């Protein structure tokens, strides 16, 4: 006898065929049929699937403690949730990330998968919901409107760790260059014009320190996500949840995940509140802005090789032109720039979606989630790529950088304390007009002795404050 390919399940809208071997059910199937938008599914973000399994695990244990769900179902559901947390059944979460319904398809996808796996554990067949029902048991004391945002919170918290790790590794790569090049003298620039001397080490250490600040900023914004609205059910009033559900569930989720979750003080306020997402997305944008600026600097410093600054050499990663022989482009900083642009755009999407909420619920949370997770994923990968494929392999052109310092008009600034701003301006103007060096003109005009000039224009002494 041929094995059945489908089973039939029913819901409010009627009957629907579901693949016989699938752990998901009719409402997930409707989600699959309805939303073919982004081509990105729940299972494409493992932390997302793990997060909702943790939320359902905490919820079933809460209902057991409160005397609402019996031990047999609680044990089976807990085992099913633990299996998902450990990486099993993820391919049974196929719903598109972009959807209507404020995440209902996501919540029901989890309810159905966990219920069907729990049924198997208890010795029943998939779909025999009278023994463990996706709504009455898996969704007991809950609503999409508290499950979905809590899942978003935990997903971001989990993915932030990988983002921070990638950022730390990039920072370390910049610091290594900073230490190696602390004695490499080059010109600093303002408004793309000659400024005053600095070391290449100072420049790359500054990149590291600029990015270091973003670790603190990201982690500070993650803290806002530890307050959750589980037990608020539909709009925060707690309808159909057992008394004490919010506090117990937050405690259970904290125990399971090791994260310090607490119940929101005002669940009606917390249910439609997307402010934590706006703040965290803004932190991602801030990181992206800094990262993109650094990539711009790398591209400028590597410009040339003959007709640009040519201070550093980026690793050659691909032929740069189909028509210009020998051309090699800064492709890794370029792709990182583009990732940053996407993150900045995603932040605008988050802001618009947060503003679009009405009354007791924000139904635009799916695009908020998709935008933030895309930004986190792309940034994590981009920083890894930038480090491995570019920063770690950068070399510096020492002779080129010191030559530019010696020929620069910018070093005239060092003469200000000795001959004054007005006289220094005249020297700079003459140097620019004649093409001669600041040193020669100041000596010729008798403004300073040779010994004084050599002391004042020693590039190494221009790197830090010193006495005159």
C-alpha positions in Angstrom: 0.0 0.0 0.0 1.4 3.4 -1.0 2.3 5.7 1.8 0.0 8.7 2.3 1.5 11.9 0.9 -0.9 14.2 2.7 -3.1 14.4 5.7 -6.2 16.7 5.9 -6.5 19.2 8.7 -9.1 21.9 9.3 -9.4 25.3 10.8 -11.7 28.3 10.8 -11.5 28.6 7.0 -12.1 24.9 6.3 -10.0 21.9 5.3 -6.5 21.9 3.8 -4.0 19.2 2.7 -0.8 19.1 4.7 2.2 17.0 3.8 1.8 13.8 5.8 5.4 13.8 7.2 5.3 17.5 8.1 5.2 18.4 11.8 3.5 21.7 11.0 -0.3 21.8 10.4 -3.1 23.6 8.6 -2.4 27.2 9.7 1.3 26.9 8.8 0.3 25.6 5.4 -2.0 28.6 4.9 1.0 30.8 5.8 3.1 29.0 3.2 0.4 29.5 0.6 -0.3 33.2 1.5 3.2 34.6 1.9 5.7 34.2 -1.0 7.3 37.5 -0.5 10.9 37.7 0.8 12.1 34.1 0.0 13.5 34.2 3.5 11.9 31.7 5.9 11.9 31.3 9.7 14.3 28.4 9.5 16.9 30.6 7.7 17.4 32.2 11.1 18.2 29.3 13.5 18.2 31.6 16.5 14.7 32.7 15.7 13.4 29.1 15.7 15.3 28.3 18.9 13.9 31.5 20.5 10.3 30.6 19.9 10.9 27.0 21.2 12.3 28.5 24.4 9.2 30.8 24.7 6.9 27.8 24.3 8.9 25.7 26.7 8.7 28.4 29.4 5.0 28.8 28.7 4.1 25.1 29.1 6.2 24.9 32.3 4.4 28.0 33.6 1.0 26.5 32.9 2.1 23.3 34.7 3.2 25.2 37.8 -0.1 27.1 37.8 -2.1 23.9 37.6 -3.5 24.4 34.1 -1.6 21.7 32.0 -1.0 18.2 33.3 2.4 16.6 33.8 2.1 14.2 30.8 1.6 16.9 28.2 4.1 19.2 29.9 6.8 16.5 29.8 6.2 15.8 26.1 6.0 19.4 25.1 9.1 20.2 27.1 11.0 17.4 25.3 9.8 18.6 21.9 10.9 22.2 22.7 14.3 21.0 23.9 14.8 19.1 20.7 14.1 22.2 18.7 16.5 24.2 20.8 19.1 21.6 20.1 18.6 22.0 16.3 16.0 19.4 15.4 12.9 20.0 13.2 14.1 23.4 12.0 13.1 22.6 8.4 9.5 22.5 9.7 9.5 26.2 10.1 9.0 27.3 6.5 6.9 30.4 6.9 8.1 33.5 5.1 9.6 36.2 7.3 7.4 38.8 5.6 3.7 38.3 6.5 0.5 39.9 7.6 -1.3 39.0 10.8 1.2 40.4 13.2 3.1 37.1 13.4 0.2 34.8 13.9 1.5 32.4 11.2 4.8 32.2 13.2 3.1 31.5 16.5 0.9 28.8 15.0 3.8 27.3 13.1 5.5 26.7 16.5 2.3 25.6 18.2 1.7 23.0 15.4 5.2 21.6 15.2 5.6 21.3 18.9 2.2 19.8 19.4 2.8 17.1 16.7 6.2 16.2 18.0 4.7 16.0 21.5 2.0 13.7 20.1 4.7 11.4 18.7 6.5 11.4 22.0 3.3 10.4 23.8 2.6 7.6 21.2 0.1 9.3 19.0 0.0 10.2 15.4 0.5 13.6 13.9 -2.8 15.4 13.8 -4.4 13.6 16.7 -4.9 16.9 18.4 -7.4 15.8 20.9 -4.5 14.6 23.0 -2.4 17.8 22.6 -3.9 20.7 20.8 -1.9 23.6 19.1 -4.3 26.2 20.5 -5.7 24.8 23.7 -2.4 23.4 25.0 0.5 25.0 23.2 -1.1 28.4 23.2 -2.7 28.2 26.6 -2.5 31.5 28.5 -0.9 33.1 25.5 -1.5 35.1 22.3 0.6 35.8 19.2 0.7 39.3 20.7 2.9 38.3 23.6 4.6 35.2 22.1 5.8 36.9 19.0 7.4 40.0 20.6 9.0 37.9 23.3 10.5 35.7 20.6 11.8 38.8 18.8 13.4 39.9 22.0 15.2 36.6 22.6 16.2 36.3 19.0 17.9 39.7 19.0 19.6 38.9 22.3 21.0 35.7 21.0 22.2 37.1 17.6 23.7 40.1 19.3 26.4 37.8 20.8 27.6 36.7 17.4 27.5 40.3 16.1 29.6 41.5 19.1 32.1 38.6 18.6 32.6 39.6 14.9 33.0 43.2 16.0 35.6 42.3 18.6 37.6 40.4 16.1 37.6 43.3 13.7 38.7 45.7 16.5 41.6 43.4 17.4 42.8 43.4 13.8 42.8 47.2 13.7 44.6 47.3 17.0 47.3 44.9 15.7 48.0 47.2 12.8 48.0 50.2 15.2 50.7 48.6 17.3 52.8 47.5 14.3 52.7 51.0 12.7 53.1 53.2 15.7 56.3 54.6 14.3 55.2 55.0 10.7 54.8 58.8 10.1 52.2 60.0 7.7 50.1 63.1 7.1 46.8 63.6 8.8 44.1 65.4 6.7 41.1 67.6 7.3 38.6 68.5 4.6 40.9 66.2 2.4 43.6 68.8 2.7 47.0 68.5 4.3 46.7 68.7 8.1 49.4 67.8 10.5 51.6 64.7 10.9 50.4 61.6 12.7 51.4 57.9 12.7 49.6 55.2 10.8 49.5 53.5 14.1 47.5 56.3 15.6 45.1 56.2 12.7 44.4 52.4 12.9 44.2 52.5 16.7 41.6 55.3 16.3 39.6 53.0 14.0 39.7 50.3 16.8 38.6 52.7 19.5 35.8 54.2 17.4 34.4 50.7 17.0 35.0 49.7 20.6 32.4 52.2 21.7 29.8 50.3 19.7 30.1 47.2 21.8 28.9 49.2 24.8 26.2 50.9 22.8 24.8 47.6 21.4 24.8 45.9 24.8 23.1 48.8 26.5 20.3 48.7 23.9 20.0 44.9 24.3 19.2 45.4 28.0 15.8 47.0 27.0 14.8 43.6 25.5 14.9 41.8 28.8 11.5 43.1 29.7 8.8 40.9 28.1 5.0 40.9 27.9 4.3 37.2 28.2 0.9 36.7 30.0 -0.5 39.9 28.6 -2.2 37.7 25.9 -4.2 39.7 23.3 -3.8 43.3 24.4 -2.0 43.2 27.7 -5.0 42.6 30.0 -4.1 39.0 30.5 -7.4 37.5 29.3 -7.4 33.7 29.5 -4.0 33.6 31.3 -3.9 32.1 34.8 -3.1 34.5 37.6 0.6 34.9 38.1 1.4 33.8 34.5 3.6 36.9 33.6 5.9 36.6 36.6 6.2 32.9 36.5 6.8 32.7 32.7 9.5 35.4 32.8 11.2 33.5 35.6 11.0 30.2 33.7 12.3 31.8 30.5 15.2 33.3 32.4 16.0 29.9 33.9 15.9 28.1 30.6 17.9 30.7 28.6 20.2 32.1 31.3 19.1 35.6 30.3 17.7 38.0 33.0 14.1 38.3 31.7 11.5 40.1 33.8 7.8 40.7 33.3 6.8 44.2 32.1 5.2 46.3 34.8 2.4 47.5 32.5 1.5 44.7 30.0 -1.0 47.0 28.2 1.7 49.5 27.6 4.3 46.8 26.7 2.2 44.9 24.1 2.2 47.6 21.3 5.5 49.2 22.4 8.2 48.8 19.7 10.6 51.3 21.2 13.2 48.7 22.2 13.4 47.7 18.5 13.8 51.3 17.4 16.7 51.8 19.9 18.5 48.6 18.9 18.1 49.2 15.2 19.5 52.7 15.8 22.5 51.1 17.5 23.0 49.0 14.4 22.8 52.0 12.2 25.4 53.8 14.4 27.8 50.9 14.0 27.1 50.9 10.2 27.8 54.6 9.9 31.2 54.3 11.6 32.1 51.1 9.7 31.3 52.7 6.4 33.3 55.8 7.2 36.3 53.6 8.1 35.9 51.8 4.7 35.9 55.1 2.9 39.1 56.0 4.7 40.7 52.7 3.7 39.7 53.2 0.1 41.1 56.8 0.1 44.4 55.7 1.7 44.8 52.9 -0.8 43.9 55.1 -3.9 46.3 55.0 -6.8 48.6 53.2 -7.0 50.4 55.9 -8.9 48.0 58.8 -9.0 46.4 58.6 -5.6 47.4 58.7 -1.9 49.0 55.2 -2.1 49.7 55.2 1.6 48.5 51.6 2.2 48.1 48.5 0.1 44.8 46.5 0.4 45.0 42.8 -0.4 44.2 42.2 -4.1 41.1 40.1 -4.2 39.9 40.3 -7.8 40.8 41.8 -11.2 39.3 45.2 -11.2 38.3 45.8 -14.7 37.2 44.0 -17.9 38.8 46.7 -20.0 41.7 48.3 -17.9 44.5 45.8 -17.6 46.2 45.6 -14.2 43.5 47.5 -12.3 42.7 46.1 -8.9 39.7 47.6 -7.0 39.1 47.8 -3.2 36.2 45.3 -3.4 36.1 44.3 0.2 35.7 47.8 1.6 33.2 48.5 -1.2 31.0 45.5 -0.3 31.1 46.5 3.4 30.0 50.1 2.4 27.0 48.6 0.6 26.1 46.4 3.6 26.2 49.5 5.8 23.9 51.4 3.4 21.4 48.5 3.7 21.5 48.6 7.5 20.9 52.4 7.4 17.9 51.8 5.1 16.6 49.0 7.3 16.7 51.3 10.3 14.4 53.7 8.4 12.0 50.8 7.8 12.0 49.9 11.5 11.2 53.5 12.4 8.4 53.7 9.9 6.9 50.4 11.0 7.2 51.3 14.7 5.3 54.6 14.0 2.6 52.7 12.0 1.3 50.8 15.0 -2.3 51.6 16.0 -4.1 51.4 19.4 -3.3 48.2 21.4 -1.0 46.4 18.8 1.6 47.1 16.2 0.9 44.7 13.3 4.0 45.8 11.5 6.4 43.8 13.7 7.2 41.2 11.0 9.0 43.8 8.9 10.7 45.2 12.0 12.0 41.7 12.8 13.0 41.0 9.3 14.9 44.3 8.9 16.8 43.9 12.2 17.7 40.3 11.7 18.9 41.1 8.1 21.0 44.0 9.4 22.5 41.9 12.2 23.3 39.0 9.8 24.8 41.1 7.1 26.9 43.2 9.5 28.2 40.1 11.3 29.3 38.6 7.9 30.6 41.9 6.5 32.8 42.6 9.6 34.2 39.0 9.3 34.9 39.5 5.6 36.5 42.9 6.1 38.8 41.5 8.8 39.8 38.3 7.1 39.9 39.5 3.5 41.2 43.0 4.0 42.4 44.4 7.3 44.6 41.6 8.3 46.4 41.8 5.0 46.9 45.5 4.7 50.5 46.8 4.3 51.8 50.3 4.6 54.1 52.2 2.2 56.5 53.7 4.7 58.7 55.6 2.3 55.7 57.1 0.5 54.1 58.3 3.8 57.3 60.0 5.2 58.0 61.6 1.8 54.5 63.2 1.7 55.1 64.5 5.3 58.4 66.1 4.3 56.9 67.7 1.2 53.7 68.9 2.9 52.8 72.4 3.6 50.7 71.3 6.5 53.8 70.9 8.7 54.0 74.7 8.8 51.4 74.5 11.7 54.3 73.3 13.9 56.0 76.7 13.4 53.0 78.6 14.9 54.3 78.6 18.5 57.7 79.9 17.3 57.0 82.5 14.6 53.2 83.1 15.0 50.2 82.4 12.8 50.7 85.4 10.5 54.4 84.6 9.6 53.5 80.9 9.3 50.8 81.8 6.8 53.3 83.7 4.7 55.6 80.7 4.7 52.8 78.4 3.7 51.7 80.7 0.9 55.2 81.0 -0.5 55.7 77.2 -0.3 52.5 76.6 -2.2 53.4 79.1 -4.9 57.0 78.1 -5.4 56.8 74.4 -4.7 59.7 74.7 -2.3 59.7 73.2 1.2 58.5 75.0 4.4 61.9 74.3 5.9 63.9 76.0 3.1 61.6 79.1 3.1 61.6 79.6 6.8 65.4 79.3 6.9 65.8 81.6 3.9 63.7 84.3 5.5 65.6 84.1 8.8 62.6 83.2 10.8 64.3 80.4 12.6 67.8 78.8 12.8 68.6 75.5 11.2 68.7 73.8 14.6 65.4 75.3 15.6 63.7 74.2 12.4 65.0 70.7 12.7 63.7 70.5 16.2 60.3 72.0 15.4 59.8 70.1 12.2 60.8 66.7 13.5 57.7 64.7 12.5 57.9 62.4 15.5 57.6 65.3 17.8 54.4 66.4 16.1 52.5 63.3 17.1 51.9 64.3 20.7 51.7 67.4 22.9 55.1 68.7 23.9 56.8 71.7 25.6 58.2 74.6 23.5 
